[in-house]
Amino acid sequence: MKPALYLVAMGAPVMDSSPQRCLVVYERGWCQELGPLGSGRHPSHSTTPAGPGDEVARGIAGEKFDIVKKWGINTYKCTKQLLSERFGRGSRTVDLELELQIELLRETKRKYESVLQLGRALTAHLYSLLQTQHALGDAFADLSQKSPELQEEFGYNAETQKLLCKNGETLLGAVNFFVSSINTLVTKTMEDTLMTVKQYEAARLEYDAYRTDLEELSLGPRDAGTRGRLESAQATFQAHRDKYEKLRGDVAIKLKFLEENKIKVMHKQLLLFHNAVSAYFAGNQKQLEQTLQQFNIKLRPPGAEKPSWLEEQ
């Protein structure tokens, strides 16, 4: 008689056609004979030797565990230090001169962001004004052709609107350049310095956290176990101290360069803004064009877009 076939789960007993034997199917495709039913024999436990892939997997898992463990310990110490500072129970390392410069930078950035917002609003209003003057000039020009008795009056009003549009486009180019430069200063230069400041503040918190930990260990009892932990804490503290000192120096250098760059950029941009606005409202077209030439501002790159209606006249 042929043996019966069954679909079973791993580890379930399988009986063949003979009532004398019972097999247990295990996970890796091997089976264990239990012997005759009722004999009371138990399967012998055998292990499969681990391959190279298993060793690599265990090594990677161990490294990840160590990383998570270090992150958890660091987060705990920094959180403890932060809470102790906020509740007035812990000491905090302070560089008064550097802290004042950082606070001044943040205040300056807020004020420049306000100037940037107002400059963008001015650009939008100037653009709307140009569109209205453009439409009005076209309307006057059309009426001068269709109203012979008022041709001269409509004609010079149309020319006036066209001249205003031309000067307005020049002023708009200058204001756009001013806004673009302020935007770069605020969102790139200042933001880059503030990113370094954030790294410095995080390093300062870690430094104080491990300093406090070292001080607590130093005040405790001295034995063989404590001596090893103290040496480890001293090495970790020194590493965080070096990181803190390096970032403090980086922040001081970036603040110095930022101040020099800000003065240079704003000197040029404020002069441009003043000369352009003054020439526009004085109706001095020549001075307005000279201002753009002085600061190398081009209203429209060649082929960038369709020529304006002024260029088509």
FENRA-V380233 format. One record per residue. N is the residue number from 1. SS is DSSP state (A for helix, B for strand, O for the rest). Layout:
# FENRA-V380233
{{N & SS} {N & SS}}
This chain:
# FENRA-V380233
{{1 & O} {2 & O} {3 & O} {4 & O} {5 & O} {6 & O} {7 & O} {8 & O} {9 & O} {10 & O} {11 & O} {12 & O} {13 & B} {14 & B} {15 & B} {16 & O} {17 & O} {18 & O} {19 & O} {20 & O} {21 & O} {22 & B} {23 & B} {24 & B} {25 & B} {26 & O} {27 & O} {28 & O} {29 & O} {30 & O} {31 & B} {32 & B} {33 & B} {34 & O} {35 & O} {36 & O} {37 & O} {38 & O} {39 & O} {40 & O} {41 & O} {42 & O} {43 & O} {44 & O} {45 & O} {46 & O} {47 & O} {48 & O} {49 & O} {50 & O} {51 & O} {52 & A} {53 & A} {54 & A} {55 & A} {56 & A} {57 & A} {58 & A} {59 & A} {60 & A} {61 & A} {62 & A} {63 & A} {64 & A} {65 & A} {66 & A} {67 & A} {68 & A} {69 & A} {70 & A} {71 & A} {72 & A} {73 & A} {74 & A} {75 & A} {76 & A} {77 & A} {78 & A} {79 & A} {80 & A} {81 & A} {82 & A} {83 & A} {84 & A} {85 & A} {86 & A} {87 & O} {88 & O} {89 & O} {90 & O} {91 & O} {92 & O} {93 & O} {94 & O} {95 & O} {96 & A} {97 & A} {98 & A} {99 & A} {100 & A} {101 & A} {102 & A} {103 & A} {104 & A} {105 & A} {106 & A} {107 & A} {108 & A} {109 & A} {110 & A} {111 & A} {112 & A} {113 & A} {114 & A} {115 & A} {116 & A} {117 & A} {118 & A} {119 & A} {120 & A} {121 & A} {122 & A} {123 & A} {124 & A} {125 & A} {126 & A} {127 & A} {128 & A} {129 & A} {130 & A} {131 & A} {132 & A} {133 & A} {134 & A} {135 & A} {136 & A} {137 & A} {138 & A} {139 & A} {140 & A} {141 & A} {142 & A} {143 & A} {144 & A} {145 & A} {146 & A} {147 & O} {148 & A} {149 & A} {150 & A} {151 & A} {152 & A} {153 & A} {154 & A} {155 & A} {156 & A} {157 & A} {158 & A} {159 & A} {160 & A} {161 & A} {162 & A} {163 & A} {164 & A} {165 & A} {166 & A} {167 & A} {168 & A} {169 & A} {170 & A} {171 & A} {172 & A} {173 & A} {174 & A} {175 & A} {176 & A} {177 & A} {178 & A} {179 & A} {180 & A} {181 & A} {182 & A} {183 & A} {184 & A} {185 & A} {186 & A} {187 & A} {188 & A} {189 & A} {190 & A} {191 & A} {192 & A} {193 & A} {194 & A} {195 & A} {196 & A} {197 & A} {198 & A} {199 & A} {200 & A} {201 & A} {202 & A} {203 & A} {204 & A} {205 & A} {206 & A} {207 & A} {208 & A} {209 & A} {210 & A} {211 & A} {212 & A} {213 & A} {214 & A} {215 & A} {216 & A} {217 & A} {218 & A} {219 & A} {220 & O} {221 & O} {222 & O} {223 & O} {224 & A} {225 & A} {226 & A} {227 & A} {228 & A} {229 & A} {230 & A} {231 & A} {232 & A} {233 & A} {234 & A} {235 & A} {236 & A} {237 & A} {238 & A} {239 & A} {240 & A} {241 & A} {242 & A} {243 & A} {244 & A} {245 & A} {246 & A} {247 & A} {248 & A} {249 & A} {250 & A} {251 & A} {252 & A} {253 & A} {254 & A} {255 & A} {256 & A} {257 & A} {258 & A} {259 & A} {260 & A} {261 & A} {262 & A} {263 & A} {264 & A} {265 & A} {266 & A} {267 & A} {268 & A} {269 & A} {270 & A} {271 & A} {272 & A} {273 & A} {274 & A} {275 & A} {276 & A} {277 & A} {278 & A} {279 & A} {280 & A} {281 & A} {282 & O} {283 & O} {284 & O} {285 & A} {286 & A} {287 & A} {288 & A} {289 & A} {290 & A} {291 & A} {292 & A} {293 & A} {294 & A} {295 & O} {296 & O} {297 & O} {298 & O} {299 & O} {300 & O} {301 & O} {302 & O} {303 & O} {304 & O} {305 & O} {306 & O} {307 & O} {308 & O} {309 & O} {310 & O} {311 & O} {312 & O} {313 & O}}
